[in-house]
Amino acid sequence: MSEARARLLDTASRLFYAEGLRSVGIDRIISSAGVTRATLYRHFPSKDDLLVAYLGQGDAMVRAGVEAARASGGSPDDVIRGVAQAIADDIGRQGFRGCAFLNAAAEYPEESHPVHRAVLAHRDWFLATMVELFAATGKPDAEAAGQHFVMLRDGAMSAGCLTDPALVCATFLRGVEGLLGYRSRQRGSSG
């Protein structure tokens, strides 16, 4: 990635996350990044392209977090805990403003819009990944557990910028333990 493209994407990402996608204009990004309009449009032909690249960068970060949890060498339960802890760490960081994908979906609810499609693609991947991780635990209801995990995550990401993030994270992590424990209780009662 060229230095100008990286600077544009980093600047836009910081502004979009802090202030919202629709409220940050191209002129502000150009000025903040210290590039010309021609440079911006050479790398991103439209604001929509820049928005989708911003979400793509966020998607890559989440995927890297999941891969790091997988690479830890822990049990399938521990991998899920690692993913959950990465989410909790994100919620607890300074400047947290909620989930970039949920925020983007709220600003671009039109299903045909490229931003909305990028959000749905990320969410489809994340749900499929969580279902896969729960299936690796031997959980017979991996689909439901994955959906429940995503719902817990969505709630935690939304609440994390509205109230005490420490409480939100503790509640989220307790919920994940409940999902993992539910599998154990189900096995214990069937045997």
N, C-alpha and C positions, 0 to 999 in steps of 0.2 A: 504494500500500500504506500502510495506516495506521501511525502510529508504534508503537503497541502490537504490531501484527502483526509489523512488522519487528524489533522488539526481541525478541519471542518466538522468531521464526525464527532470528535471529542467535544468540541465547543457546542455543537447542536445538541448532543446527548445531554450535556450538563444543563443547558437551558431548557430543553424540552422536559426533562425530569423535574426540574425545580419550578418551572412556571407554567407548564402545559403545552401541548402540541399546537393547538390553534392560536394561542396567545403570542407565541414567539414567531416573529416574521423573518423573512429572508434577509432584509436589511440589517436586522439586529445580529443575525448569525455572521453575515459578511463582516460587519464592523468588529464584532467580538473576536472573530477568528483572524482578522487582519489579512483578508484576501480580497481579491476583486470579484465582482459579480460574474465575470467570464470564468474565473477559476471555479467558483461554486458550480456553475452550470456545466462546466466541462466534466466535473466529477459526479454531479447529481442533476440530471436534466430537469427535474421538477422538485418541489417541496415534498411531494408524495414519495419520490425516490429517496430523499433524505430521511423522511420519517420511517420508511421501511428499512433502510440501512440502520437507523437507530435501534429499531426493534430487533433487527438481525444481530446487532452487537449484544443486546440483552439476552437474546436466545442463546448465543454462543457462550455467554458467561454462565447461564443456568446449566447448559449441557456440560460445560467444563466442571462445574460443581458436582454434577451427578457422576461424571467419570472419575473424579477424585474420590468420591465416596466408594465407588466400585473398586477402585485401585487400592483401597486401604487393606484389602485382603481379609476383611471381617466376614462374619456370617451374613446371610441375606437380611436378617433382622438388623444387624449393625449397619449395613449399607443404607437401609431405610432410615435408621436413626441418623446416619451421617447426612443424608439429604435433608432431613428435618432440621438438624442442627445448623446446616448452612442457611436455611430459610430463616431460622431464628436469629442467626448472626446478622443477616441482612436487615431484619426488622429492627434490631438493636443498634444499628450503626447511626452515627450522627447524620442528620439531613434526610433520614428516611421519609419518603412521601407516599408510601404505598407501592403497590405493584405497577410497574411501568405498563404491563400488558392490560391490566384491568383499567388503568387510567386511560390508555389509548382507546380501548373499546368503548368507554363512556363518552369520549370525545368524537369517535367515529363509529356510530352504531349501524351505519348502512352496510349491510352484509356484502355488497359488491365492491366496496371501497378497498383499495390495496392495503391500507392500514388495518382494517378489520380482518381481512383475509390473513395477514401476517400474524395477527393475534390468534386467530383460530388455528392456524398451522402450528404455532408454538404450543397452544393448549392441547391440541390433539396429540402432539408428540409427548408432552409431559404426562398426560393421562395414560397413554400407552406404555410409557416408561414405568410409571408407578404400578400399573397392573402387572407388568413383567416382573418388577421387583417383588411385589407381593406373591406372585405365582412361585417365584424362586424360594419363598419361605415354606412352601407346601400348603399355603392357604387355599382351601377349596373355593372360597368366594373372592378370588383375587380381583375380579372386575369391580365388585361392590367396594372392596377395601381401597382400591385405587381411586375410585370416585369419591369415597369418603375422605381420603387423604387430601385430594385436590380441593374439596370443599372446606376442610379444616384450614388448609393453606390460604385459600381465598379469604376466609374470614379473618385469619390472623394478619394477613397483609393489609386488609382494610382497617382493622382495629388498631394495628400497630402504630398508625400515625394519628390516631384519635385519642388514645389513652396511654396509660403506662406501658411502654413496650416490654418491660421485664415481666409484668403480669400476663400480657398477651402471649409472650414466648413460652412462659411456664405452662400456660393453659394449652397452647398448641402442642407442645412436647408431651404433655400428659395425655392429650387426645391421641397422639400417635402411639404412645405406649398402650393405650386402651385398644387400639386396632391390632397391635401385635399380640397383646394378651388375649384378645378375643379368640384368636386362632388357637392359642394354647388351651383355653377353656373349652373350646369346641372339641378339640382332640381328646381332652381328658374326659368329657362327658359321653363320648361315643364309644369309649373303650371299656 
